[in-house]
């Protein structure tokens, strides 16, 4: 099977680009870990309840 010139050129470019790959960058702090912080959702619910109650009272007046 003979490749056409375009396929040959594309293959050549891919092989050439593989030779020019940069070295991977090392991480500065590989031991660092990221964690999530727990959020007390009850405080948020209480705050929203107070806001919704105060707004309903304002509209009734």
C-alpha positions in Angstrom: 0.0 0.0 0.0 1.5 3.3 -1.1 0.7 6.5 0.9 -0.1 9.6 -1.0 2.2 12.7 -0.6 -0.2 14.4 1.8 -0.4 11.4 4.1 3.4 11.1 4.0 3.9 14.8 4.9 1.4 14.5 7.7 3.1 11.4 9.1 6.5 13.1 8.8 5.2 16.2 10.7 3.8 14.0 13.5 7.0 12.1 13.9 9.0 15.3 13.9 6.8 16.9 16.5 7.3 13.9 18.8 11.0 14.6 18.8 10.4 18.2 20.0 8.4 17.5 23.1 9.4 19.6 26.0 10.3 18.0 29.3 7.5 17.8 31.8 7.6 20.5 34.5 8.0 19.2 38.1 5.5 20.3 40.7 6.9 22.7 43.3 4.9 21.2 46.2 3.9 17.6 45.3 3.1 16.8 48.9 0.5 19.5 49.3 -3.1 18.3 49.5 -6.3 20.3 49.1 -9.3 19.6 51.3 -12.8 20.9 51.5 -14.2 22.8 54.4 -17.4 21.7 56.0 -20.2 24.3 55.8 -22.8 24.5 58.5 -25.9 24.7 56.3 -28.2 25.1 59.3 -26.9 28.6 59.8 -27.7 29.4 56.1 -31.2 27.9 56.4 -31.9 29.9 59.6 -30.7 33.1 57.9 -32.9 32.5 54.8 -35.9 31.7 57.0 -35.4 35.0 58.9 -35.1 36.9 55.6 -38.2 35.3 54.0 -40.2 35.9 57.2 -39.2 39.6 57.4 -40.0 40.2 53.7 -43.4 38.6 54.0 -44.2 40.9 57.0 -43.1 43.9 55.0 -45.4 43.1 52.2 -48.4 42.6 54.5 -48.0 46.1 56.1 
